[in-house]
Structures are given as C-alpha cells and as structure tokens.
Amino acid sequence: MKQLIPVVLAAALYAAHPLFTGDSYLLRILIIVHIFAVLAASLDIIVGYTGQLTAGHTAVFGWGAFATAWLILWFNTPPEAAVLAGGLVGALLGFGVGILCLRFKYLLLTLVTFALLVLSYALARQFHEITGGELGLHGILPISKSAVANFYITFGFMLVSVSLLFLLGRSRVGLYMKAVKEDEAAAETVGIDAVKYKVLANVVGSTFAGLAGGFFTTYMTSVGASIFFLDYLLRLILMWGIGGGGTIIGPVVGAYVVTLLAEYLRFIEEYRLILLGVVLMVFIRFMPSGIYGTLVKLLQPRRVFSAGG
C-alpha cells in the first residue's frame, strides 16, 4: 500500500492543476492525451497480450467517432449516450475483425488490417453525403463546452478505462492471453482456447477504441475522412513502442510523451513524424521494453545472494 501513496499524490496534483494554472492551451493538449492514452492502452490488449499485429485499430477508433457523430446530428442523441454507442460499434467491429484475423498471422495479419484502414478512408471519402468526405461533419454537440470540465471528464474516462484494462491484464484472462502470445500451440495443449481469447482481446480493445473515438469527436465537434489518415496510426504505434507494450501502463506513458513532444515540435511540422520515428528507433535499440518497462526493471529490488546460498 505504501507504494501507492506517491502515485495517488501525483494523480491528485495532476488533477488539481487546472484549478490553479488556468492554461487553456495545455488543457486542450492534455484532453487529447487522455483520449489517445485510452486508445493506446486498448491496442495493448490486442498486440501486447495476444500478439495480434493489427494495423487497423485507428479504423475502429474512426468508425466509433462517426457513429457518435451520426447519432448526435441525425437523431438528437445526448452526447453521453452517443459516446457509449460508439463503444458498442467498436465492440461489433472488434468481433468482426477478431474473426477475420483468425485466418491470418504475423505480417499477413498486419497487411490485412492495414487494408481495412485504407478501405475505411476510401469509404469515408466516397460517401461524402454521409461522412462529409474530406470536409467532414461539423456542429457535433459536445459533452461540455468548458475546457476544465472536459479535462476532468476525459481524465476520469482515462482512469476508469486504463484501470479496467490493467485489471484484465493482471487477471487469469490476461494470463491466458499472454500464454497465447508466447506459444499458441502450447497454450492450446494445456486447454486454453486461443480462438476465444484472440476474439475477446479484439472485442475488449475495440470497445475502448470506439469509446475513445466518441470522446474525440464530441470534444473536437467535428469528424471527417482525415480521421483515417496514416498519421494517427503512426502516432499510435509510437505511443505503444516508446511507452512499452504488454503493460497497459506503458502505452499511456507513451501517449503523454508522443503527444506533448509532437505538440512542442510544431515549428518543424514537416519533420515531426520523422523525428518521432528516430526517437522510436533509439528506444528500440537502447530501451526495448519502453519507458515504463525500463523504469519497472530499474526500480525492482535486486536480490543479493550470499556465498552460502
């Protein structure tokens, strides 16, 4: 319990700072961080726990955003309910993608799921009467117009989502998922249903991706085909890799690092992704377990064995 005290104090200070700083620019950035932290953590359940190298996670994020927008604009659905519906759409897509992914592995799986992302962008551009095309849909009712309120809403969303995903990862289900990732044949030999846990990982991860998409579109009050741009996928991969996959917390750390770094590198707009890619390669070379994984290893007490055993 004593180990949790610094974490609780840090979270309390972080939660209190909007009341004292009043920095609306920083608040806007942190709201985006909260949303993408959930997206990155939800990807970790799929990639980090079951080893499914999906490249279509941002497609689920995008369709969750569109579903939320359609419900608000066409059916006058309250934004809160529309966001939940975005999560349901994500779950349905996750189930479909999970079933599809059972037929493919490794690089082929990555290519197939990337094709789903490309198809999503093509559909969003083609059916502009429904999606708004490149111009997008605008005038989406936000959950709140207050930056401070949105900070706390998305912060709460991040805390609850990441906690649930973390607990899932530490549960027996999470252990079974890890077993599937490490050696699928061996896992099935001891009675673990690899198909079940692969599909479950996709459904759970995609549910949170859809919710994140819903929060994103209600905060931005618009959504268009650009949500399927490769830029979002690349940033998500950077968050996952730099933070450290297979930990849930690591990608959250990565979301903070990548989003804040990208924001403060705006003065070199054309080279931001290149520089971030270089940063990722450096991390892969010198910190393969990411920031969070490396910190955990450093903070673990080292056992000292005497000569007598």
JONOR-V353560 format. One line per field, one symbol per residue. ss: DSSP state (~ for helix, > for strand, _ for the rest). psi: psi as a letter, one per 30 degrees, with the letter a starting at -180 (. if undefined). A space follows every 50 residues. Layout:
ss: ???
psi: ???
//
This chain:
ss: _~~~~~~~~~~~~~~~~~~~~__~~~~~~~~~~~~~~~~~~~~~~~~~~~ ______~~~~~~~~~~~~~~~~~~~___~~~~~~~~~~~~~~~~~~~~~~ ~____~~~~~~~~~~~~~~~~~~~~~_~~~~_____>>________~~~~ ~~~~~~~~~~~~~~~~~~~~_~~~~~~~~~~~_~~~~~~____~~~~~~~ ~~~~~~~~~~~~~~~~~~~~_>>_~~~~_~~~~~~~~~~~~~~_____~~ ~~~~~~~~~~~~~__~~~~~~~~~~~~~~~~~~~~~___~~~~~~~~~~_ _________
psi: eeffeeeeeeeeeeffeffeegjeeeeeeeeeeeefeeeeeeeeeeefef gjikggefeeeefeeeeeeeeeefghkkeeeeeeeeeeeeeeeeeeeeee fffllbeeeeeeeeeeeeeeeeeeeeiffeffbeeaklgkklekfkeeee eeeeeeeeeeeeeeeeeeefleeeeeeeeeeejeeeeeeggkjeeefeee eeeeeeeeeeeeeeeeefefglkafffglfeeeeeeeeeeeeejlgfeee feeeeeeeeeeeeggffhefgeeeeeeeeeeeeeefifgleeeeeeeefk kkkkklfg.
//
